[in-house]
Amino acid sequence: MAALAAGIFLWRSEPTPEPLPVASPIASPAAHPPRPAAPSAATPTAEITIHITGKVRKPGIYTLPMGARVADAVKAAGGVRRPEAAASVNLARRLADGEQITVGAAGPGNAPGSPLTDPATTVLDLNTATPDQLDQLPGVGEVLAARIADFRTAHGGFTNVEQLQEVPGIGAKKYEEIKGKVRI
């Protein structure tokens, strides 16, 4: 009985051949001349490239679908570091290819008493700058900006720029990046 059952099992487990698909005829090149390739500039793309910077978790260059909005760009960059930073941009606005979006940057009318408009050219006073302004310095995030403000409060203000090196988290390399952007 066992031999009979094994024989039936083996007979049913054999693969069954499937028919091959019908081959399509190959057209000769003379019958259908090749079409010239369309230039890439003439074809509309379904994507745009934007640059997002400022108070987002992962600033950089992103490719988004055509019709994306500022909120999509912020989401692609990991979201805002502080919820109030989103108030500086219109999250519902549609994006354009090649656009730069700066989230949370203080500009004229954005933050009262905040003169920082271009972090690349502005020199901050260490004794009067707000943590938000200090956050715009190269290599300084919100945590380090808070440490600088706390150090200023604990020591009655800075007496010279070199005191920045006493702030926890500011080493020689970071000090070299910052020292030209601050004053007393």
C-alpha angles and dihedrals in degrees: 000000000000091000091051092050091048091050092052091047093052092045092053095044094061112112117251118225117245123211117256118246116260110262117235116233115257113237119224116244091241091059093054115024113207117263118236113252114254114242113258093232091060095053113084114235124225091216139064130203120223137175116224121190140158126057099002126117097241112022115192147094117316136183113221134175118271110270094032118149133222089261089060091052092049090050091049089053091056097263131279122312091222125025093226090059090072089066090073093069137047101246092193096057118113116242128237126213113268094018126147119216121196113196119203097000114149112236137159106315094001100099122013113236091012109121096175106116104146115028090195094063106023121101112206128213106233092212097052106028117111121232088253090056093045088051088066093062116106111273093004118118130181093278095052091043089055090049091053091050091046091050090050091051094045094048100038093252135310120297094190139006092247089071087076087081088066092061110100109252097028110106130171094279096049090044090056090053094049107036096081091051097055138058140175 
